Each structure stands twice: as structure tokens, then as C-alpha cells.
């Protein structure tokens, strides 16, 4: 489904984390062109339908931690029937159900213990997705310039999450923008020093949007410039650069 790269054991070699249905995999880079599956000993399998993942050191202890988003509670041996409910149809055609009508799977935050293992601190940190939204992509970035990485989670067909890092091992959810989102890119756009956020949406949803940081607490939203709608039908992501000063955004309408 997805993956992330990060040096979780601080040996100077980038390691790989791959998200899957039914159990994720952490590959330790051996430094000789090979990798070793260390998922079990690290404790990061998760076991649900994982989609996005990202590494960052949220508590400043020198070891990267791992945030994982999950989609729906989906079991291959207990599949919902095609077309059995209104959420199992697309333009009048019977299709597999979901995500609406299915239970969300919840998200995970794994704290790096610094000894090759991780601890699931999702609930204690406040990022376990108690609402049961349908997680897709995730990114870490310091959105409010506090020196601490915050979390943005793009959910499918449900509101997105923005978790502010409170600096005490906990996060506060402060998002305001609902909608189905599939990917995101963070950049420092313009010349005012605040990070900006680009998200993409699937077909028949809102257009790809560019959310610009205008000050420490507010975002300005605009349509992305020059992105063809047919790209979105394949779940493509895109980065859009907006040039200008605070409070001004140049874009092409239509």
C-alpha cells in the first residue's frame, strides 16, 4: 500500500517500512545491499489495513518515531457483498462496499525506545483516530514553527486530521478542512517562513487544493494551478508552488 524511509536505529543507513493489509514490515538496512525483516522484534506490525507511514522524532530524543495510518476494518474471509447497500454501488453499478458504511481501522503512533524496539503510544498521545476515519496519507512537519514536528493525516471521505505537537508527548487535533484526500506534500512556499500544504483528491471529489500558511493559526485555501482533473482519477499527487507575499495567492481559475 505504501511505505516510509528512516534510519530508526541511528546506524547511518536508511531503513524501510512497508504498509500492507494484515501486517506491515520493517526492513533493517544491513549496509551491504541487503535488508533484514525485524518487524517482530521491533513491534511495529500493526496488523490492520495500513496505508500511509512516516518517520519523525516527535519528542526530541534523537530517535525517529513512526506514525501509521489505517484504512478500514477489512477481513478477506468476511467480505461485504457487492451492491448489498447504497454504499456498495457506483453510478448504479454494484461494486465492493466502502469506505462509507464500513468501520474505520484507527491509526498508530509507535514511539522509538532507542533499543531497536517501539512502543504503541497512539491512545496516550491522542492520535489513535477515535472517530474511526479512513486513513490514507500522513506527513510530519512543523506547521506552527515551534521546533516540534506536527502530524497531518489525509483521510478518505471523512475529515482530515491535523495534530499539533504539544511538546509533552501529546498532540491536540486542530484540523478544520473535511474531505476525501489521498496524498499531501509540505513545502515552504513564498518568503514568509511558514510551511504550506498540498493535498490531492480522488475523482468526483473536490479539486486538488493548495492550503497556504498565512500566520501561526490560520490557513488560506485555493484551487491548485495547472493540475488536470484526469490526474486525480488515478490518485496522483502533485506539488504546487505559489509565489507571493502573505495574504496573496496567484492562481488560475477554471
Secondary structure, 3 states (H helix, E strand, C coil): CEEEEECCCCCCCCEEEEECECCCEEEEECCCCCEEECHHHHCCCCCCEEEEEEEECCCCCCCCEEEEEECECCCCCCCCCCCCCHHHEECCEECCCCCCCCCECCCEEEEECCCCCEEECHHHHCCCCCCCCEEEEEEEECCCCCCCCEEEEEEECCCCEEEEECCCCCEEECCCCCCCCCEEEEEECCCCCCEEEEEECCCCCCCCEEEEECCCCCEEEEECCCCCHHHHCCCCCCCCCCCCCCCCCCCCCC
